[in-house]
Amino acid sequence: MAVKGEVIEKIAALMTAAFGLVAALAWNGAIRAIFAEVFGDPDELVAMLIYAIIVTIVAVILTIWIAKVAEKAKPKEAEK
């Protein structure tokens, strides 16, 4: 595999990890809000859950798109 293909593969992996981290942080905030709601001190639970869902959906869509772009780049590198 050429260096360019490896770089694209690594960038795709790092971007995927970054989106996963953003989704995880969103869910962390939502879960914290649930606990605050159950145990007192409500802190915009619905808004945090909606945020977590939206961020997760966006992360999944972008992850799929990034994987497709990286996959399309592989055959081009193999031809060279």
N, C-alpha and C positions, 0 to 999 in steps of 0.2 A: 504494500500500500504506500502510495506516495505521501510525502509530508503534508501536502495540502489536504488530502483526505483525512489524515490523522488529526489535523488541526480542526477541521470541520466536525469530526466525530467528538473530539474533546470539548469544543465549544458547545455543541448540542447537549452533551452530558452535563456540563456546568450550568447551562441555561435551564435544563430540566430540574436540576437540583435546586436552583434558585427559586423556580416557581413552586417546587415542593415546599421549600422553606416558607415562602410567603403564605401558602395555603395552611401550613402547619401553624404559623403564627396567628392567622385569622381564626382557626379553630381553637387555638389556645385561649384567645380573647373571649370567644363565644362560650367556651366551657367555664372559664372564670366567671363570666357573667351569670351563667346558670347557677353556679355555686353561690354567687352573691344573692341571686334571687331566692334560692331555697333557704339559705342561711341568713338572709338579711342584706340590707344595703343594695337594693336593685340599681343596676347601672346600664340602662338602655339595652335590655336583653334582645328584643326583637331586632333592633338595628344591627347588633353585633352578629346575630345568627344570619340575617340577610347578607351582611358583608361577608361572612365566612362562606356562605353558599356561593355567592357571586365570584369571590376570589378562587374558590375551588373549581368552579365551572370554567372560568377563564384559564386557570392553570392547566386543566385537562385539555382544553381545546388547543392552547398554545403548545403544550407538550406534544400532542399528536401532530400538529403542523410542523414543529421543529424536527420531529423524527422523520416525517415524510420528506422534508427538504434535505435532511442529511442522507436519507436513503437514495434520493434522486442524484445526489452529488457523487455517490460511490461508483456507479457504473461509468460515469464520465471520467473518473480518475483511472479506472481499470482499463479503459480504451487507450489511454496515453502511454 
